[in-house]
Amino acid sequence: MTAQQPLAYDAFVELAAADPAVVGLVLKGSQAHDGMVTPYSDHDLYVVVADDAGTDPTRFSGHRGPELDLVVVTLAEFCGAGTPGWERYALARARIMLDRLDGGIARILADRARLDADEAFRDSGGRLDANVNSFYRSLKNHRDGRSLAARLDAADSMRLLLESLFALDRRPRPYNKYLEWELARYPLPGWDTDMLLRAVDRISATGEVSLQRHLSTLVERAAREAGHGEVLDAWGDDLDFMRPQEADSETP
């Protein structure tokens, strides 16, 4: 197999499948998400090469063309630290185009797609605390007349909230591009998807205080049920400031 000249996706897959050094092909990105392909979508492909292959896989790396981008890794790298953490969601929803390991590639992807219990608890708690911090800053800035700062902190809090909620479900948070796609097909347990997306949209755009406080009550309930009461209680009396107030208008 060579990659000296730009290749079309189908042609490359055919060449890779004929090379015994290649043990797996994994397609990620828009092409792996039904309904997300546009005229600008290329094919993002992981090429997994056997650790003991006689071929140096680096000579295939870095191929970027209008139709095909390649990431070439050894099997050991694909199993471990060779794939960066920010790729976790991409691999969670990737499609397997070749698996010479009798399901081994599928098992690796399934493992990457699911946070273990300790990791999920740690990450969800850490993101929850960061979310509350940004939410609190947003409310204070709104109180003090700093509207831009209030909106920016509100937008930050939504990013952190989503990271926490997905971690509670032991899932990597999807990229923004795929958030609606993901929730439409795999809703977060206990959450109304339409309500959550509307709230994230409005809060990110406006920093609406009453809606932030309303959403915070739902977050607090979910967080306490998941065992994160200590994270919230560490905020002490400031929690009262973050809860709904009499002056807040009805949340539609």
TAVEN-V347175 format. One record per helix or strand. SS is the DSSP state (A for helix, B for strand). FROM is the first residue (numbers start at 1). TO is the last residue. If there is no record, write none. Layout:
SS;FROM;TO, SS;FROM;TO
This chain:
A;9;17, B;22;28, A;30;32, B;43;49, A;57;60, B;64;64, B;68;74, A;75;79, A;85;92, B;95;99, A;104;113, B;114;114, A;117;143, A;147;168, B;171;171, A;176;185, A;193;206, A;209;225, A;229;233, A;238;242
